[in-house]
Amino acid sequence: MQASITENVDTLLHVFENDIPLEKVEGPAAALEYARRLAQRGIPLSALIRAYRIGHWRFLQWCLDELNRQRAPEDLAVSANRRMLHVSFGYTDRITEQVIAVYQHERDNWLLGQTAARAARVRSVLATGDVEPGPVEASLGYRLRQHHLGLVAWLPVPTDGGSGLARLQRVADAVARRLGCATGPLFVPRDAGAAWAWLPLGSRSRVPWDEVADTVEGGDPSLLLCAGSVGYGVEGFRATHRQALRAQELAAVADPVPRFTEFSTVAPIALMAANIDDIRAWVWGILGPLAVDDENSARLRETASIFLDSGCSYTATAAAQILHKNTVQYRIRKAEEIIGHPVQEEHTDLEIALRAVRYLGSTLLRPGAR
């Protein structure tokens, strides 16, 4: 840290003295190495950036105090002040961009190196067979004899600069904090753009899914996350992971792709969607002409789905959709005319088909005017 500060101050003073163009300035070696050391020790990137802001402020304070002691003419003092602000801000902005890139690259490499053995251990736990929790917990630094929530996070678009894993770990950490986990998640990178994670829930078996969804949807917009159901012990560790993988398989074929998918809400679809062509044909058979990708059909499907979920109550459906009861009755009649029978008949298949379309969207529908 001392070497980093010294080299940064020396370099900035040389820039001032010799009028060196900022675009030709590279980060001092000690500054870049300091960023690597922080990444290796898990010090948050925000701490490094804040240090640069504080250092910049203190440097400017020293410069302004010295300018005041020089008692320069007002026009010269104003000119010098402007130059100090312009150059120092430009230097700090350029160097922080460089140390951020170094930090993220080193953090990704460090995570990959540190988790290679951990990933192998996790794969052995996921394989069928008896597992002795004690030795595994010691090697993973994670308790198996508790409730777990399995996550799968990935970036659909490849990233440059090695920042992918850091972004994936940030979302896993954010969800763990939102759920009040006593310790951090067990994080296992799969490659530069995908990772598995398990959140330690201790004795809790319930999860506020709306809070998890808010955390994901309020974060990195290019990141996707799927979650299994809560499980206990070694078998629960395996089951919640399998469920998260099933949810990911489903999310990968949805159109549009959802930012967050929770297994329990799509379980029937996920378990039957091994072949998308088959489920599409089944949905077409159940919905008939209602399985068309246009706005009118979408409105009728939505009303029919809410109607079935509410126990076929026109009043409850109208309240849920903020519609007049007569409008709901009209839509249900139109839907029944299209599918050829009352919605109460074969309602189980109809509910599942509507739920599948609600989740997978255009993937299961005939083309139509949107």
C-alpha positions in Angstrom: 0.0 0.0 0.0 2.8 2.4 0.9 4.6 1.7 -2.4 1.4 2.1 -4.3 0.7 5.5 -2.7 4.3 6.7 -3.2 4.4 5.7 -6.9 1.0 7.3 -7.6 2.0 10.6 -6.0 5.4 10.6 -7.8 3.8 9.8 -11.2 1.1 12.5 -10.8 3.8 15.1 -9.8 5.8 14.1 -12.9 2.7 14.6 -15.0 2.4 18.1 -13.6 6.1 19.0 -13.9 6.6 17.6 -17.4 3.1 18.2 -18.9 2.8 14.5 -19.8 -0.5 13.7 -21.7 -2.8 11.7 -19.6 -3.5 9.2 -22.4 0.1 8.1 -22.2 0.1 7.5 -18.5 0.0 3.8 -17.3 -0.7 2.7 -13.8 2.4 2.4 -11.6 3.6 -1.2 -11.1 3.1 -1.1 -7.3 -0.4 0.2 -7.7 -1.3 -2.6 -10.0 0.3 -5.2 -7.8 -1.5 -3.8 -4.8 -4.8 -4.3 -6.6 -3.8 -7.9 -7.3 -3.0 -8.5 -3.6 -6.4 -7.1 -2.5 -8.2 -9.4 -5.0 -6.3 -12.4 -3.7 -7.3 -11.7 -0.1 -11.0 -11.0 -0.9 -10.8 -7.3 0.0 -13.9 -5.7 -1.7 -13.2 -3.6 -4.8 -15.2 -0.8 -3.3 -12.5 -0.4 -0.6 -9.8 0.1 -3.2 -11.9 2.6 -5.2 -12.7 4.5 -2.0 -9.0 4.7 -1.1 -8.3 6.4 -4.4 -11.1 8.9 -3.8 -9.7 9.7 -0.3 -6.1 9.9 -1.6 -7.2 12.2 -4.4 -9.0 14.5 -1.9 -6.0 14.6 0.4 -3.6 15.3 -2.5 -5.8 18.2 -3.6 -5.9 19.5 0.0 -2.1 19.6 0.1 -1.9 21.3 -3.3 -4.5 24.0 -2.3 -2.7 24.6 1.0 0.6 25.1 -0.8 -1.0 27.3 -3.4 -2.4 29.5 -0.6 1.1 29.7 1.0 2.6 30.9 -2.3 0.3 33.9 -2.3 0.2 33.9 -6.1 -1.8 36.6 -7.9 -5.5 35.8 -8.2 -5.5 35.1 -11.9 -2.5 32.8 -11.6 -4.0 31.0 -8.6 -7.3 30.4 -10.4 -5.4 29.1 -13.5 -3.3 26.8 -11.3 -6.3 25.6 -9.4 -8.1 24.7 -12.6 -5.1 22.8 -13.9 -4.7 20.9 -10.6 -8.3 19.8 -10.7 -8.3 18.9 -14.4 -5.1 16.9 -14.3 -5.6 15.2 -10.9 -9.2 14.1 -11.8 -8.1 12.9 -15.2 -5.2 10.9 -13.7 -7.3 9.4 -10.9 -10.0 8.4 -13.4 -7.5 6.7 -15.7 -5.6 4.9 -13.0 -8.7 3.6 -11.2 -10.0 2.1 -14.5 -6.7 0.3 -14.9 -6.6 -1.0 -11.3 -10.3 -2.1 -11.5 -9.5 -4.2 -14.6 -6.4 -5.8 -12.9 -8.4 -6.5 -9.7 -11.3 -8.2 -11.6 -8.9 -10.3 -13.7 -6.9 -11.4 -10.7 -10.0 -12.1 -8.7 -11.4 -14.4 -11.4 -8.0 -16.2 -11.7 -7.8 -16.5 -8.0 -11.3 -17.9 -7.7 -10.6 -20.4 -10.4 -7.4 -21.6 -8.7 -8.8 -21.7 -5.2 -12.0 -23.5 -6.2 -10.5 -26.2 -8.4 -10.3 -28.7 -5.5 -13.5 -27.4 -4.0 -15.3 -28.0 -7.3 -14.1 -31.6 -7.4 -15.2 -32.2 -3.8 -18.7 -30.7 -4.6 -19.0 -33.0 -7.6 -18.3 -36.0 -5.4 -21.0 -34.9 -3.0 -23.5 -34.5 -5.9 -22.8 -38.0 -7.2 -25.0 -40.7 -5.7 -23.6 -42.6 -2.7 -23.0 -42.2 1.0 -21.2 -39.1 2.1 -19.6 -38.6 5.5 -20.6 -35.0 6.3 -17.7 -34.2 8.7 -14.7 -34.4 6.4 -16.6 -32.8 3.5 -17.7 -29.9 5.7 -14.1 -29.3 6.8 -12.8 -29.3 3.2 -15.6 -27.1 1.8 -15.9 -24.7 4.7 -19.6 -25.3 4.5 -22.1 -27.2 6.7 -24.1 -30.0 5.0 -26.3 -30.6 8.0 -28.6 -27.7 7.5 -31.1 -26.3 5.0 -29.7 -25.3 1.6 -30.9 -23.2 -1.3 -29.3 -24.2 -4.6 -28.6 -21.5 -7.3 -27.4 -21.5 -10.8 -26.2 -18.2 -12.2 -24.9 -17.5 -15.7 -24.2 -14.8 -18.3 -25.8 -15.6 -21.7 -23.3 -13.2 -23.5 -19.6 -13.9 -23.0 -17.7 -11.1 -21.2 -14.4 -9.5 -21.8 -11.7 -8.7 -19.2 -12.4 -11.7 -17.0 -15.1 -10.0 -15.0 -17.7 -12.7 -15.3 -17.1 -14.7 -12.2 -16.9 -11.6 -10.0 -20.3 -10.5 -11.3 -21.8 -14.0 -10.6 -20.4 -14.1 -7.1 -21.7 -10.6 -6.4 -25.3 -11.7 -7.1 -24.9 -14.9 -5.0 -23.5 -12.7 -2.1 -26.4 -10.2 -2.6 -29.1 -12.9 -2.3 -27.4 -14.4 0.7 -27.3 -11.0 2.4 -31.0 -10.4 1.5 -31.9 -13.7 3.1 -29.9 -13.0 6.2 -27.5 -16.0 5.8 -25.1 -16.3 8.7 -22.2 -17.0 6.4 -21.5 -16.5 2.7 -22.6 -19.0 0.0 -20.7 -22.0 -1.2 -19.7 -20.7 -4.7 -18.4 -23.0 -7.4 -17.4 -21.6 -10.8 -18.3 -23.8 -13.8 -16.5 -21.6 -16.4 -15.9 -17.9 -17.0 -19.6 -17.2 -17.4 -21.5 -19.7 -15.2 -21.5 -20.8 -11.6 -23.3 -22.9 -9.0 -24.0 -21.8 -5.5 -25.6 -23.0 -2.3 -26.9 -20.6 0.3 -26.7 -21.7 4.0 -30.2 -21.3 5.5 -29.5 -23.0 8.9 -32.7 -24.1 10.4 -35.0 -22.1 8.1 -37.0 -24.0 5.5 -38.9 -21.1 3.9 -37.6 -18.4 1.5 -39.3 -15.0 0.7 -39.2 -15.5 -3.1 -40.3 -12.0 -3.8 -37.3 -10.6 -2.0 -34.9 -12.9 -4.0 -36.6 -11.8 -7.3 -36.2 -8.1 -6.3 -32.5 -8.6 -5.5 -31.9 -10.3 -8.9 -34.0 -8.0 -11.0 -32.6 -4.9 -9.3 -29.0 -5.9 -10.0 -26.9 -6.8 -13.0 -29.4 -6.7 -16.0 -27.4 -9.1 -18.1 -27.2 -11.9 -15.5 -29.7 -14.7 -15.1 -30.3 -16.8 -12.0 -32.4 -19.9 -11.2 -33.1 -21.4 -7.8 -34.2 -24.8 -6.6 -36.5 -25.5 -3.6 -35.1 -25.5 -0.1 -33.6 -28.9 0.9 -32.0 -30.4 4.1 -28.8 -32.3 4.6 -26.8 -34.1 1.9 -29.9 -35.2 -0.1 -31.3 -31.7 0.1 -28.0 -30.3 -1.1 -28.3 -32.6 -4.2 -32.0 -32.1 -4.7 -32.0 -28.3 -4.6 -29.1 -28.2 -7.1 -30.9 -30.6 -9.5 -34.0 -28.5 -9.3 -32.0 -25.3 -10.1 -30.5 -27.0 -13.1 -34.0 -28.0 -14.3 -35.1 -24.5 -13.9 -32.1 -23.3 -15.9 -32.9 -25.7 -18.8 -36.4 -24.3 -18.9 -35.2 -20.7 -18.7 -32.8 -21.3 -21.6 -35.7 -22.0 -24.0 -38.2 -19.3 -22.7 -39.0 -16.3 -24.9 -38.4 -13.8 -23.4 -35.8 -15.2 -21.1 -36.7 -14.5 -17.4 -34.1 -12.8 -15.2 -35.1 -15.1 -12.2 -36.7 -18.5 -12.2 -37.7 -20.3 -9.0 -38.2 -24.1 -9.5 -41.4 -24.5 -7.4 -43.4 -22.1 -9.6 -42.5 -24.0 -12.8 -41.9 -27.5 -11.4 -44.7 -29.3 -13.5 -43.4 -27.6 -16.7 -39.8 -28.2 -15.9 -40.3 -31.9 -15.2 -42.3 -32.4 -18.4 -40.3 -30.1 -20.7 -37.4 -32.4 -21.6 -38.7 -32.2 -25.2 -39.9 -28.8 -26.2 -41.4 -30.1 -29.5 -43.6 -32.5 -27.6 -44.8 -30.0 -25.0 -45.5 -27.5 -27.8 -47.7 -30.1 -29.6 -49.4 -30.9 -26.3 -50.2 -27.3 -25.6 -51.5 -26.8 -29.1 -53.8 -29.8 -28.5 -55.1 -28.4 -25.2 -55.5 -24.7 -26.2 -56.3 -25.1 -29.9 -56.6 -21.7 -31.7 -56.0 -20.0 -28.4 -52.3 -21.0 -28.7 -51.5 -18.1 -31.0 -48.9 -15.4 -30.4 -51.0 -12.3 -30.6 -52.4 -9.7 -28.2 -56.0 -10.8 -28.2 -55.1 -14.4 -27.4 -52.7 -13.3 -24.7 -55.5 -11.3 -23.0 -57.9 -14.2 -23.1 -55.2 -16.7 -21.8 -54.3 -14.3 -19.0 -57.9 -13.9 -17.9 -58.6 -17.7 -18.2 -55.5 -18.5 -16.1 -56.5 -16.1 -13.3 -60.1 -17.3 -13.5 -59.0 -20.9 -12.9 -56.5 -19.9 -10.2 -59.3 -18.1 -8.3 -61.6 -21.1 -8.3 -63.6 -19.9 -11.3 -64.7 -16.7 -9.5 -65.6 -13.8 -11.9 -65.5 -11.3 -9.0 -62.0 -12.3 -7.9 -60.7 -12.3 -11.5 -62.2 -8.9 -12.1 -60.5 -7.6 -8.9 -57.1 -9.1 -9.8 -57.2 -7.6 -13.3 -58.8 -4.4 -12.4 -61.6 -5.1 -14.9 -65.4 -4.9 -14.8 -67.0 -8.3 -14.0 -68.9 -8.2 -17.4 -65.6 -7.9 -19.2 -64.3 -11.0 -17.4 -67.4 -12.9 -18.3 -67.1 -11.8 -22.0 -63.4 -12.9 -22.1 -64.2 -16.3 -20.6 -67.0 -16.9 -23.1 -64.7 -16.0 -25.9 -62.0 -18.3 -24.6 -64.5 -21.1 -24.3 -65.7 -20.5 -27.9 -62.1 -20.8 -29.1 -61.1 -23.9 -27.2 -64.5 -25.5 -27.8 -65.6 -26.4 -24.3 -66.1 -24.7 -20.8 -62.9 -23.9 -19.0 -64.0 -25.9 -16.0 -63.8 -29.1 -18.2 -60.4 -30.7 -18.2 -59.3 -27.8 -16.1 -56.2 -29.5 -14.8 -54.7 -29.9 -18.3 -55.8 -26.4 -19.2 -54.2 -24.8 -16.1 -50.9 -26.5 -16.9 -51.0 -25.5 -20.5 -51.7 -21.9 -19.6 -49.0 -21.9 -17.0 -46.5 -23.3 -19.5 -47.4 -20.6 -22.1 -47.2 -17.9 -19.4 -43.6 -19.0 -18.6 -42.2 -20.1 -21.9 -44.1 -17.5 -24.0 -43.6 -17.4 -27.8 -41.6 -20.7 -27.6 -44.9 -22.7 -27.3 -47.2 -20.5 -29.5 -48.1 -20.4 -33.2 -46.9 -17.3 -34.9 -49.4 -14.5 -35.0 -49.7 -10.7 -35.2 -48.3 -9.3 -32.0 
